[in-house]
Amino acid sequence: MFSKRHRQIDQKTRELLTKEPEKADGNIAAIREHIAHKERDRKIRDMGLPRLQALWDIQMTPEQKSCLKTLANRQAVVPVRGEELAEQAVLWAEEHLFERNSVVNEHELWRQALQYARGQDVNFKDVLAMTRLRNYVRDEQHPGNVTTREHLLREWEIVEVAKEGQCAFHPFCWDYRNSNPALDAEQRQAVEAILTSTHFVLFRGGAGTGKSYTLREVERALKATGREVYVIAPQRQQVMDLEKDGFQNVETVSAFLARGELARRAVVLADEAGQIGGRQMHALLELIQANEGRVILSGDTRQHGALEATDALRAIERYSGVKPIELTTIRRQNPKLAKTIAERGRIREYRQAVAEARDGKLAESFDRLDKQAAITQCTLADQHEKLTKRYVEMRKDHQSTLVVAQTWNEIHSVNEQIRLALKREKLVGETDTTVTAFQPVNLTDAQKRDARSYDEKSRLIFNRDLRGFKAGESVRLQTITNTHLIVESSGRMAAILFKHLDRITVGQPMELSLSSGDRLQLKANGRSEDKRKLANGELVTIKEVHEDGRIALADGRVLPLRFRQFVRGYAVTSYASQGKTVDHVLFSDSAVKAATSQQQWYVTISRGRKGVEIFTTDKQQLREQITRSGDRPLAMGLTPKTRHSWFHQAIEQRYGPRAAYILSKKRQGRIHLKNLQRVRQVPSSAVRQSRGRGIGM
């Protein structure tokens, strides 16, 4: 810290990389050596130690002297004007919050902005004044809720595409006749309804209703007509599940959009569409419209939604008027799986509890499971102990079991307790190998650009090949410029453009002891050594940990050395459990209100074939909390008066004054969204007259 020469070299290096980030691809050691030799100050010779000490004392700042005395490392803060910093802080807060929410409460913007500006010369009045200047769409009926015109217009355009799809198409198959005897009557009816539909198609299948099998028949029938069919899903784990169900050439929504290729008049079959966010859904519908194609959106908005802003499928269901084609018969909880009459009765009651949760009868669902003695009230001291004991019993009985918990602290705690119990019972290998894995830190892009989101242990892991680094490689953050992250590994540096932040994950290293039989949850997409897919969220079992650190899995795949994004996989979040099927579910209720909702309850209890057991410290509190909706507010949910006045401005901004004028007259005739791009300007007097009249929805 007190080496002036090192500080000079560090400063010159940072200045060079800020001005010319492309040089970060070179050898950082060579850059520093060049600076050290070319810009070295002339040394003063023949100066005694006393004179040197006196000179050093003069050159040291009071802060450095204080640090030297207290042996504390403190960094001086460069002052920034309050107004400028307030603007920076508010812009950062907007980017951070609106990445995952289309509507936020303004006090959250204040809180995040003040947290971003902590330690600087800015106060609440500065932040408040800045947010008042921002062009938010404010909800008159619910003061405090704000959205942006971008979110509002995007949601409106998504909904309009669905509206305009009513009676707008020829059926996929006029003369479809079912030839698959494996489908039951409800499934056959759903397939026929989809293939003969003239509308924008929504297909809703509740948890365990056999939706994927029904979609397989839809895909087969569509291909028989000669049409090109594209099957997509939001996550790679879902893609792999579809491939196991017999679908071919399945890809993620991200990969499909990145490729941007679609045959004319093709059909896109989007599974788990409830997890497609607004930005991707908008891009998907644009691509399909541009190629005169059609889409079948398959999903369930009663389960967990998208991670990014806007639950697009819910917006379509709520505001477009499109009625979904639906499967309601639950097939996962099948009494025929029972070995005894008593077990058959329990599975039948369990299935009814799942159906009640699906239909919004949360209290009834809870009470039914409680009557089955499926809910155990514990103390904080013995909750995990009881759950672990039950898990081991099921493991010995060769029942597939999944533990669901609500917070990462609890997940880590439960995972470790279960593993210790399995070791005691010799249900996993006795020989341990310690490896360093990376626990992902869930940061927004705004947080990734903030140096304070990192500590000395933080690592950035590449999700895809980039700037010479391979997927799975980890690097250290060196500095952040106005446009790049400068990262380093083994003396090699690279500049990562902010637009590529989605290709990196921030992780914290942790030591894990692994042995044969251990279960892991993968936390990144990748490829095994034989190039087979590895999926984020996938649960895998270890067969062997090789001496060189490679991990052989029970299914024959081998995790390469650079793939180190995983955690123990005995307990997972409710979100990670969605789409999985096991014999039994064990739910550890942490009593965290924010983590408990209708969606969390429905997804959690519906994973099992034979049963669910819940361990809670407060039954009454849990019963109350599961009735809370976990739905995020939609921008389209603003009161009509607010929505209409802002639509006029938003439409004019995107499509021009003539489009806004035409939409204000929409009652005189239907205006299709695609035609807005074609309209021309009208006289300004006509535009002025149209302002303030609102837009009919």
QUIRABEL-V423308 format. One record per residue. N is the residue number from 1. RES is the residue in one letter. OMEGA is omega as a letter, one per 40 degrees, with the letter a starting at -180 (none if undefined). D_LAST is the distance of its C-alpha to the last C-alpha in whole Angstrom. Layout:
N:RES:OMEGA:D_LAST  N:RES:OMEGA:D_LAST
This chain:
1:M:a:63  2:F:i:66  3:S:a:67  4:K:a:66  5:R:i:67  6:H:i:64  7:R:i:62  8:Q:i:62  9:I:i:62  10:D:a:59  11:Q:i:57  12:K:i:58  13:T:i:57  14:R:i:53  15:E:a:54  16:L:a:54  17:L:i:52  18:T:i:49  19:K:a:50  20:E:a:51  21:P:i:49  22:E:i:50  23:K:i:53  24:A:i:52  25:D:i:53  26:G:i:57  27:N:a:59  28:I:i:58  29:A:i:62  30:A:i:63  31:I:a:61  32:R:i:62  33:E:i:66  34:H:i:65  35:I:a:64  36:A:a:67  37:H:a:69  38:K:a:68  39:E:i:67  40:R:i:70  41:D:i:71  42:R:a:75  43:K:i:77  44:I:a:79  45:R:i:83  46:D:i:86  47:M:a:84  48:G:a:85  49:L:i:83  50:P:a:83  51:R:i:82  52:L:i:79  53:Q:i:78  54:A:i:78  55:L:i:76  56:W:a:74  57:D:i:74  58:I:a:73  59:Q:a:70  60:M:i:68  61:T:i:66  62:P:i:66  63:E:i:63  64:Q:i:65  65:K:i:68  66:S:i:66  67:C:a:65  68:L:a:68  69:K:a:69  70:T:a:67  71:L:i:66  72:A:i:62  73:N:i:60  74:R:a:58  75:Q:i:56  76:A:a:55  77:V:i:52  78:V:a:51  79:P:i:50  80:V:i:46  81:R:a:45  82:G:a:43  83:E:a:40  84:E:a:40  85:L:i:40  86:A:i:37  87:E:i:35  88:Q:a:36  89:A:a:36  90:V:i:32  91:L:i:31  92:W:a:33  93:A:i:31  94:E:a:28  95:E:a:29  96:H:a:30  97:L:a:28  98:F:i:25  99:E:a:26  100:R:a:26  101:N:i:23  102:S:i:19  103:V:i:20  104:V:i:23  105:N:a:25  106:E:i:26  107:H:i:30  108:E:i:30  109:L:i:30  110:W:a:32  111:R:a:34  112:Q:i:34  113:A:i:35  114:L:i:38  115:Q:i:39  116:Y:a:39  117:A:a:41  118:R:i:43  119:G:a:47  120:Q:a:46  121:D:i:46  122:V:a:42  123:N:a:41  124:F:i:38  125:K:i:38  126:D:a:38  127:V:a:35  128:L:i:33  129:A:a:33  130:M:i:32  131:T:i:29  132:R:i:28  133:L:a:28  134:R:a:26  135:N:i:22  136:Y:i:21  137:V:a:17  138:R:a:18  139:D:a:17  140:E:a:18  141:Q:i:18  142:H:a:20  143:P:a:23  144:G:i:24  145:N:i:21  146:V:i:20  147:T:i:19  148:T:i:19  149:R:i:16  150:E:i:18  151:H:a:17  152:L:a:13  153:L:i:13  154:R:i:15  155:E:i:13  156:W:a:9  157:E:i:12  158:I:a:13  159:V:a:10  160:E:i:9  161:V:i:13  162:A:i:13  163:K:a:11  164:E:i:12  165:G:i:16  166:Q:i:15  167:C:a:18  168:A:a:19  169:F:i:22  170:H:i:26  171:P:i:27  172:F:a:29  173:C:i:32  174:W:a:33  175:D:a:36  176:Y:i:36  177:R:a:39  178:N:i:39  179:S:a:43  180:N:a:42  181:P:a:44  182:A:i:43  183:L:i:40  184:D:a:40  185:A:a:38  186:E:i:34  187:Q:i:35  188:R:i:35  189:Q:i:33  190:A:i:30  191:V:a:32  192:E:a:31  193:A:i:28  194:I:a:27  195:L:i:29  196:T:a:28  197:S:i:24  198:T:a:22  199:H:i:19  200:F:a:18  201:V:i:21  202:L:i:21  203:F:a:24  204:R:i:25  205:G:i:29  206:G:a:30  207:A:i:33  208:G:a:36  209:T:i:34  210:G:a:36  211:K:a:33  212:S:a:35  213:Y:i:37  214:T:i:34  215:L:i:33  216:R:i:36  217:E:i:36  218:V:i:33  219:E:a:34  220:R:a:38  221:A:i:36  222:L:i:34  223:K:i:37  224:A:i:39  225:T:a:37  226:G:a:38  227:R:i:34  228:E:a:34  229:V:i:33  230:Y:i:32  231:V:a:32  232:I:i:31  233:A:a:31  234:P:a:30  235:Q:a:33  236:R:i:37  237:Q:i:38  238:Q:i:35  239:V:a:36  240:M:i:40  241:D:i:39  242:L:i:37  243:E:i:40  244:K:i:43  245:D:i:41  246:G:i:42  247:F:a:39  248:Q:i:40  249:N:i:39  250:V:i:36  251:E:i:35  252:T:i:33  253:V:a:29  254:S:a:31  255:A:i:34  256:F:a:32  257:L:i:29  258:A:i:32  259:R:i:34  260:G:a:31  261:E:a:33  262:L:i:31  263:A:i:32  264:R:i:31  265:R:i:29  266:A:i:30  267:V:i:28  268:V:i:27  269:L:a:28  270:A:i:27  271:D:a:29  272:E:a:28  273:A:i:24  274:G:i:24  275:Q:i:26  276:I:a:24  277:G:a:22  278:G:a:19  279:R:a:22  280:Q:i:23  281:M:i:21  282:H:i:19  283:A:i:22  284:L:a:23  285:L:i:20  286:E:a:21  287:L:a:24  288:I:i:24  289:Q:a:21  290:A:a:24  291:N:i:27  292:E:a:25  293:G:i:25  294:R:a:24  295:V:i:23  296:I:a:24  297:L:a:23  298:S:a:25  299:G:a:25  300:D:a:25  301:T:i:23  302:R:i:25  303:Q:a:28  304:H:a:28  305:G:a:25  306:A:i:25  307:L:a:28  308:E:a:26  309:A:i:22  310:T:i:19  311:D:a:20  312:A:a:18  313:L:i:18  314:R:i:17  315:A:i:14  316:I:a:14  317:E:a:15  318:R:a:13  319:Y:a:9  320:S:a:10  321:G:i:11  322:V:i:15  323:K:a:18  324:P:i:21  325:I:a:24  326:E:i:26  327:L:a:30  328:T:a:31  329:T:a:35  330:I:a:37  331:R:a:39  332:R:i:40  333:Q:a:42  334:N:i:44  335:P:i:47  336:K:i:49  337:L:a:50  338:A:i:52  339:K:a:56  340:T:i:57  341:I:a:55  342:A:i:55  343:E:i:52  344:R:i:51  345:G:i:50  346:R:i:48  347:I:i:46  348:R:i:45  349:E:i:44  350:Y:i:43  351:R:i:40  352:Q:i:39  353:A:i:38  354:V:i:36  355:A:i:34  356:E:i:34  357:A:i:32  358:R:a:30  359:D:i:29  360:G:i:28  361:K:a:32  362:L:a:33  363:A:i:36  364:E:i:37  365:S:i:37  366:F:a:39  367:D:i:42  368:R:i:42  369:L:i:43  370:D:i:45  371:K:i:47  372:Q:a:48  373:A:i:50  374:A:a:47  375:I:a:47  376:T:i:49  377:Q:a:50  378:C:i:52  379:T:i:53  380:L:a:52  381:A:a:55  382:D:a:55  383:Q:a:52  384:H:i:52  385:E:i:56  386:K:i:55  387:L:a:52  388:T:i:54  389:K:a:57  390:R:i:54  391:Y:a:53  392:V:i:57  393:E:a:57  394:M:i:55  395:R:i:56  396:K:a:59  397:D:i:58  398:H:i:56  399:Q:i:53  400:S:a:50  401:T:i:48  402:L:i:46  403:V:i:45  404:V:i:42  405:A:a:42  406:Q:i:40  407:T:a:41  408:W:i:43  409:N:i:46  410:E:i:46  411:I:i:46  412:H:a:48  413:S:a:51  414:V:i:50  415:N:a:51  416:E:i:54  417:Q:i:55  418:I:a:54  419:R:i:56  420:L:i:59  421:A:i:59  422:L:i:59  423:K:i:62  424:R:a:64  425:E:a:64  426:K:i:64  427:L:i:61  428:V:a:61  429:G:a:63  430:E:a:66  431:T:a:66  432:D:i:63  433:T:a:62  434:T:i:60  435:V:i:58  436:T:i:55  437:A:a:52  438:F:i:48  439:Q:a:46  440:P:i:43  441:V:a:41  442:N:a:37  443:L:i:37  444:T:i:33  445:D:i:34  446:A:i:34  447:Q:i:37  448:K:i:39  449:R:a:39  450:D:a:41  451:A:a:44  452:R:i:44  453:S:a:43  454:Y:i:46  455:D:a:49  456:E:i:53  457:K:a:52  458:S:i:49  459:R:i:48  460:L:a:46  461:I:a:46  462:F:i:44  463:N:i:42  464:R:i:43  465:D:a:45  466:L:i:45  467:R:i:47  468:G:i:50  469:F:a:50  470:K:i:49  471:A:a:46  472:G:i:48  473:E:i:50  474:S:a:50  475:V:i:50  476:R:i:51  477:L:i:49  478:Q:i:51  479:T:i:49  480:I:i:45  481:T:i:45  482:N:a:42  483:T:a:41  484:H:i:43  485:L:i:44  486:I:a:48  487:V:a:49  488:E:i:53  489:S:i:55  490:S:i:58  491:G:i:59  492:R:a:56  493:M:i:53  494:A:i:50  495:A:a:47  496:I:i:43  497:L:i:41  498:F:a:38  499:K:i:35  500:H:a:38  501:L:i:37  502:D:a:35  503:R:i:39  504:I:i:41  505:T:i:41  506:V:a:43  507:G:i:45  508:Q:a:48  509:P:i:51  510:M:a:53  511:E:i:56  512:L:i:56  513:S:a:59  514:L:i:58  515:S:a:60  516:S:a:60  517:G:i:58  518:D:i:55  519:R:i:52  520:L:i:49  521:Q:i:46  522:L:a:45  523:K:i:42  524:A:i:42  525:N:i:42  526:G:i:45  527:R:i:47  528:S:a:51  529:E:i:54  530:D:i:54  531:K:i:50  532:R:a:48  533:K:i:45  534:L:a:45  535:A:i:41  536:N:a:40  537:G:a:40  538:E:i:43  539:L:a:46  540:V:i:49  541:T:a:53  542:I:i:55  543:K:a:58  544:E:i:60  545:V:a:60  546:H:a:63  547:E:a:65  548:D:i:63  549:G:i:60  550:R:a:58  551:I:i:56  552:A:a:57  553:L:a:54  554:A:a:55  555:D:i:53  556:G:i:55  557:R:i:53  558:V:i:55  559:L:i:53  560:P:a:54  561:L:a:56  562:R:i:53  563:F:a:50  564:R:i:50  565:Q:i:47  566:F:i:47  567:V:i:48  568:R:a:49  569:G:i:47  570:Y:i:49  571:A:a:46  572:V:i:42  573:T:i:39  574:S:i:36  575:Y:a:34  576:A:a:37  577:S:a:38  578:Q:a:35  579:G:a:36  580:K:i:39  581:T:i:41  582:V:i:45  583:D:a:47  584:H:i:47  585:V:i:44  586:L:a:46  587:F:i:43  588:S:a:45  589:D:a:43  590:S:i:43  591:A:i:41  592:V:a:39  593:K:a:36  594:A:a:34  595:A:a:35  596:T:a:34  597:S:i:31  598:Q:a:30  599:Q:a:29  600:Q:i:33  601:W:a:34  602:Y:a:33  603:V:a:34  604:T:a:37  605:I:a:38  606:S:a:37  607:R:a:39  608:G:i:43  609:R:a:44  610:K:a:47  611:G:i:46  612:V:i:44  613:E:a:46  614:I:i:45  615:F:a:47  616:T:i:46  617:T:a:48  618:D:a:46  619:K:a:44  620:Q:i:43  621:Q:i:41  622:L:i:40  623:R:i:38  624:E:a:36  625:Q:a:35  626:I:i:34  627:T:a:31  628:R:i:29  629:S:i:26  630:G:a:26  631:D:i:23  632:R:i:22  633:P:i:19  634:L:i:16  635:A:i:14  636:M:a:11  637:G:i:12  638:L:a:13  639:T:a:12  640:P:a:9  641:K:i:11  642:T:a:12  643:R:a:9  644:H:a:8  645:S:a:12  646:W:i:13  647:F:a:10  648:H:i:12  649:Q:a:15  650:A:i:14  651:I:i:13  652:E:a:16  653:Q:a:18  654:R:a:18  655:Y:i:17  656:G:a:19  657:P:a:18  658:R:i:18  659:A:i:15  660:A:i:13  661:Y:a:14  662:I:a:13  663:L:i:9  664:S:i:10  665:K:a:11  666:K:a:9  667:R:a:9  668:Q:i:13  669:G:a:12  670:R:i:11  671:I:a:11  672:H:a:13  673:L:a:13  674:K:a:16  675:N:a:17  676:L:a:16  677:Q:a:19  678:R:a:21  679:V:i:20  680:R:i:22  681:Q:i:23  682:V:i:22  683:P:a:25  684:S:i:24  685:S:i:24  686:A:i:21  687:V:a:19  688:R:a:21  689:Q:a:20  690:S:a:16  691:R:i:16  692:G:a:15  693:R:a:13  694:G:a:9  695:I:i:6  696:G:i:4  697:M:none:0
